Amino acid sequence: MQKHVTDYVLYRWRYAFGYTFAILLIGILLTIASLYVPGGLREAEMQSSIQSGSLSIESIEPHMVIDLPYHIMQRIGFNLFGISTFTIKLPSIILGTLTCVGVFLLTRTWFRRNVAILATILAVTTTHFLFLSQDGTPGIMYSFLAIWILFTATYVTRNKLFGTLWKVLAGVFMATILYTPFGIYLVIAVMTTAFFHPHIRYIITRFNRPRLALAVALGLISITPLIYASIVDQTTLFTLLGIPTGDISLKENVVKTLTDVFGFMGTSNDATLRPLYSLGVVLLAAVGMYKLLTYKYTARSYITLTWGLLTVPLILLNPERITYIFPLVILMLALGIATLITDWYKLFPRNPYARIAGLIPLTILVLGLVASGVVRYMYNYQHNPEVLSHYSHDLRLLDEELGESYANPKSTRVVVTSSELGFYNLVAHYDERFAASTDIVNAPVNVIYSRQAYIANKPAVDKVDRIITNWRATDGDRFYIYKTAAK
């Protein structure tokens, strides 16, 4: 008997193999990115930690409501596990993992399963996502909320099972994203689609009115701190709306944004790799964008177009928010993959062998993009000195020193500069093995000078006992260990 394509084990189990590969790949990459590469902290992560550590109901400042949900998560992590490089990055690792799940669920809802698997794998292996998922700043929050808002909003209109749950989740996520800059524009895009799209408008008119009113009321209550802070401090409001408060150069912003996205021949000299995406990912996203512009009558097209038209111009005014394009890029990427697969299937509607053969070059393309994205991320964050110069391993070095060298850790003073004091005071608050200060007045037996403090003061105490170094060729001396006369 002649075998059919559906008789082959590889064909029948193709989705199981795809799911397994995607799960293993995501787990491995997130583990490597969160623990080992780059393995240090940049200045923005330290500042984020200081803001999270200073949260207080009694003395919260208006500007502290910006990205407040992320800082609450970070503060909870500090209270539970103390402060370390890992705990500073932990909220981003959690949100990055949930973003991976959300990308798959959303693309699985909007497209076919094969598109969802390929799009998720490509999304996770972009250097942009790997950076966001380990960066201890609120950068990942916007992407996480945007993906999950689109998914839950889709289920509100499609699924009657657990309908109330999806409505509640959609409302919670939309209220939460208002605490992030630019978040209001996705909410506007969703609301605009609900009002203007005939099918969505019809579904909403059939909602239970008392439950809908209750959801709206709960949403308004949840954003009360945000409303208060925006009224008290207009700078906070402008930041959330993406309106620059200082002088800007539109030409410079446009050049920077284009370089971040299309600067394939440039070099990275910042903590973030440039360009954000490989050429292959950009080309696939361009195919998806073309398809979106030519097929714009579905609800998902309404949302995506409205959202993009509101967000992209503001990114040109705020190029530091370039990371916010990630959800849009992933949607365009998935649409581009779906377009290529669909167009190839149209050429051979009745020949399964030709359809499978057409997937071979697409598979090679995807594997090439995955390999190039991972290798680029690993190489730059391990060997690129211009990128690594923005990252510090001092917290890990200090932790290792305190854990191994002192019988009486409470007799230790870490002397730092005034610019470093805020972060080290925060660490000392959760780590009682030392105290931090900018001088050695009433110094205990053990004094540890940071490199910056040593250069600034050239302390005239007893001779250097040891120097703690890292593996870098320049600026490798990180801490100077002194023994005071009290020894």
N, C-alpha and C positions, 0 to 999 in steps of 0.2 A: 504494500500500500504506500502511495506517495505521501511523504511528510509535508505538512503545512508549517508556515512560520510559527503559528501558535502552538505547535507541538514541541518546540525547542524549550529546554529548561531556562536558558538565558532570557528568552522572550517572556515566558510566563512569570518569571521572578524578577523582571527588570526593575519594577518599582521598589521591591524589597531591597535589591542590591543598591539602588540609588539612595534610598532612605538611610541604609546602613553606612554607605560611604559618606553621605552628608553629615550624619551624626558624629562619626569618628573624626572627620576632618574638622568640624566645628569644635569638638572637644579638645583635640590636639592643639589647634591654633589658638584658642582662647587660653589654654593653659600656658602655652609658650609666651604669648603676648602679655599675660597678666603677671607671670612670675619671673620671666627671664629676659625678655626683649622688649624694651631697652633695660628694664630692671631698675631704673632710677626715677627720680622725681624732677620735673621742671618747675620753674618759678611759679607758673600759674597753678600748678597742683598744690604747692605750699600755700599760696594765697587762698585757694579754695578751702584748704584745711583750716586755716585761721578763721575764715568766715563761719565755717561749720562749727568750730569749737567755741566761737563767741556767741552762738545763738542763745537767747534768753528771753523768756516771755516778759520779764520785767523791763528789759532794756533793748528791745528789738528796734533797729533803725529802719526807716522807710526803704532804703536801698537793699536791705537784706531780704525783702520779699522776692527779689529777682532770683529765679531758680531755687526757691525755698524748698520744694519737695526733695530736690537732690541733696541739699545741705542737711535736711533733717535725716535722710538716710545715712549720710556720712557721719553725722553726729551720733546716731544710734550705734553705728559700727565702732566708733571710738569708745563709747561707753561700755560696749560688750567685750571688745577685744583689744582695747588700747590703741596706740598709734604706731603704725609701721608702714613701710612702703606698700605692703599688701592691703592693709585696712584702708589706706587712703584711696587706693584704686578699687576697692571692693564694690562700691555702688555702681561704678561703670562696668565692672565685670558682670554683675547681676543684670543690669539693664541691657548690656550688650548681648548676653545670652537670650534674654527675653525678646530682644529685637530680632535675633535670628529666627526664633520661633514665630514671631509676628510676620516677618518677611515671607516665610513659607506659607503660613495660614492665609495671608492676604493674597499672595500670588496664586495659591491653590484655589482661592475663591474667585478671583478675577480671570484666571487662565486655566489651562489644563495642568495635570499633575507633572508631566514631563517638563513643562515650562517652569513650574514652581521649583522643582529640584534643581534644574540648571541655574535659574536666577538666584536661588538661595546660596548655592555653592559659589557663584561668581561674586555675589554681594559680600559674603563672609571673607573671601580671599582678597578683596581690594585692600590696598595699603591704607586707604582712608578709614575703612571700618575697623581694621585691626588697631589703628591708632586710637580711634574713639573708644573702643571697647576696653582699653587699658589705661586711658588718660583720666587721672583723678580730678577731673573738672566736670561741670554740668554739660559739656558738649554733646554727650550721647543722649541726654534727656529729650531733646527736641525730636530726634529721629525715632526714639522708642515710642513716644507719645503719638507722633504723627502716624506711624505704621499701625498702631493699635486702634487709633481713632477711626482710620479708614476701614479696618477689619470689622470692628464692632458696629460701625455705622452701616456697613454692608449687611451684616447679619440682622440688624434691626428691621431692614426692609425685605429680607429674604426668608427668615426662619421664624416660624411660629413657635417652635420648641424652645423653652426658656426665653421667651420673648421679653419678659420683664427684666431678666438678668442682662440681656444685651443692651437694653435701653439704659439701665442703671450704669453699666460699665462705660457705655459711650458718653453718658453725661459726666461721669467722674473723670474720664480722660480729657474731655473737652474743658472741664473746669481747671484741671491740673495744668494743661498746656498754656493756659492764660498766664501762668506764672513764669513762663519762658519768653524771651524776646521773640517776636514774630509769631508767637503762638496764636494770637487773635486772628491772623489772616487765614489759617486753616479752618478755624471755627466759622469765619465768614464764608469761606468756600463751601463748607458743608451746609450751612444755613441757606446760602444762595441756591445751591442745588436743590435743597428740599423745597424751596419756594417756587423755583422756575421750572424744574423738570416735571412734566405732567404725571408720570407714573409715581414718582416719589411723593409728589404733593397729594396724590390720591390716597396713598398708603397712610400718610401722616394724618389726613382728615379722619381716618378710621381708628386712630389711637383713642384709648380711654382718657377722656378729658381730665377727670380728677387726678389720675396717676401722672399725667403729663404736667399738670399744674404743680403737683407735689415735687416732681423731679426738677422743675424750673426753680422752685423755691429753695430746695436743697442746694442746687447749683449756686444760687446767689449767696446763700449763707457761707458756702465753702470759699467763695472768693472775697469775703468781707475784708480780710487783711489787705488784699490786693487793691481793693477799691479805696480803702483808707490811705494806704501808702501813696497811691497815685494822686489823690487829692492833696495830701500834705506836701509831697515832693514831686514837682513837675519833671525833674530829671529822671526819676524812676519811671514815670509814665512815658516819657520820650524814649527811654531805653527799651521798654517793652514794645513800643510801637515801631522801633527801628528808625527813629528820627534822630539824626546826629545833632548833638548839642554844641559842637565846636566847629571850627573851620574845616572844610573838606576840599579836596581837589578831585573833581570828578574824573579828570583825565588820568590821574595817578591811580585812582580806585579802579577804573576800568582796566588799565594796564595790569594792575596787580591781580585782579580777578581772572582776566584772560590767561595770565601767566600761571596762576594756580591750577587752572583747568586744562589749558592747552600748551603749557610750556614744556614740551617733550624734550627739547634740546637743552634746557637749562639745568642748573645744579641746585640742590637743596642746601640752604644755609640757615634754616630755621628748625624749630623742634618738630615741625610737620613736614613730611616729604612733599615735594612738588615735582610734577603735577600730582593732583589727588588721585587720578585714575589713569590707567594705561590707555594707549591708543586704541586697542581692540575694544575695550569697554566703552570708550567715547563713541566709536563708530557704531557699535550695537545700540547705544542709547540714541544716537542720531537717527538710526532707522526707526526706532520706536517713536521718536518725536515726530518724524515725518508721518508715520501711520496715525498718530494721535490727531494731527492737524487735518488729516484727510477723512477721519472717521470720528466725528465729534458729537454724536447724538446720544450716546449712552450716558448714564448717570456718572460713571467713573470718569468719562471724558470731561463732563461738566466740572466735576470737582478738581481734577488734575489741572485743567486749563486755567480755571479761576485762581486756584492756589498758586500756580506758577506765575501767572501775570501779576499777582499781588506781591509775591515774595522776591522774584529775581531782581526787579528794579531796586528793591531795598537792600539786597546784597551788594549791589554796585555802590550804594551809599555807605555800606558797612562791610567792607571786604573781610574783616575779621570774623564774620559770621558765615564764611564760605562753606563751613562744614554742614550748614543747614540744607544744602542741596542734596544730601545723601538720599533721603526718601524719594525725591523726584527722579534722581538718576536711576535708582533701583526700579522704579515703575517703568521708566523709559527702556531700561535694559530688558526687563521681562517682556515688554511689548515688542521690542526688537527681536528677541529670540522667538516669540510666538509668531511674528510675521515671517521670519525665515522658514520656520517649520511648516507653517500653513501654506506658504507659496510653493514650497517644494512638494507637499502633498497634493496640491492642485495639479501639478504636472503629471503625477502618476496616481490617479484616484483609485485604480483597480489593481495596481501591481505592488503587493506588499514588499517584495524583494527590492524593488527600486526605491521604495520609501525608506526602507531600512538602510540601504546603501547611501542614501542622501544624508543620513544622520552621522555617517562616519566622519566627513569633514567637519561637521558641526561639533562632534565630540572632540576631535583633534583641536579645534579652535578653543573650546571651553577648557580643555586640559592645559593648553598652552597659556591661556590667560590666568588660570589658577596657579600654574607653576611660576609664571613671571611675577604675579602679584606677591606670592609668598616669598620668593627669592629676593625680590626687591626690598620688601619690608625687612627681612632678616639681615640682609647684607648691610643696608644703610644704618639700621639701629644697632648693629654690632661693630661696624668698621668705618663708618663715615664720620670723620672727626668734626666736621662742621655741624652735623646734626647732634652728635653725642655731647658736644660742648655745652648744650643747653640742658643736659641732664646731670643730676647729682646723685651719688651713691652714699653721701655722707651719713644719712640716717641709718643705713644698714651697717656701715663701718662703726658708728658710735655704739649701736646696739651690741655688736660683736665684742667691742672693747669692754663695755660695761659688764657684759655677761661673763667674761672670762678672766679679767685681770684684777678685780677688786674684791677683797674680802669684806669690806665695809662700804658698799656702794653709796650710802647716804652721805658719806664724807667727800663727795665729789662735786666740783663746780665746773660747769662748761661755760667758758668765756667766749662771747660772740660780739659781733658788731651790732649797732642799733638796728640796722636793716634786717638782721637775722634773728633778733631777740624775740619777735612775735611768734615765729614758728617754734623756736626752741623752748619758749615758755609753755607753749601748748603741749609739746611733747613731754616736758617735765611734769606738767599737770597730771598726765596719765601714767607717766613712768617715774616713780618716786626714787629712782636710783641716783638722781642728780638734780641739781638746781642750775638755772641759767641766769647769767647776768652779763653786764658789759664791763665789769671791773673785778678785781680780786680783793676788795675790802672784806675783812673778816674771812679770808679764804680758808677752806678746809685743807686737809692734807693733799688731796689729789686735785690738780687743776688741769683742765683740758682746753687748750686754745684752738678755736677754729682757724683755718688758714688765713681768712680775712682779718680776724682779730689779731693774729700774730703779726701780720704785715703792718697793721695799723699801729700796734703798740710796742712791738719788739720788747716784750716783757723782760724786765731786769730781775728775775727771780733765779732760783737755783738752776743749774744746768739742765738741759733737755734730757729727760729720761728716755723717751722714745718718740718717734714720728710715725703716725699712722698714714699709710699711703694707699692709693688705688693703683689700677693697672695702666693708667694713662701716661703717655710720654711727657706731656706738659701739665703743669698744675697738679701733679700727682701727690703732693704733700697736702693732706687734708686736715689733720689734727696734730697738735704738739702737746705732748704729755710732760707736765712739770710736777716736781715734788716740792712743796713749800717747806719753810723752816720748821713747821709744826711736825714734820716727819721725824 
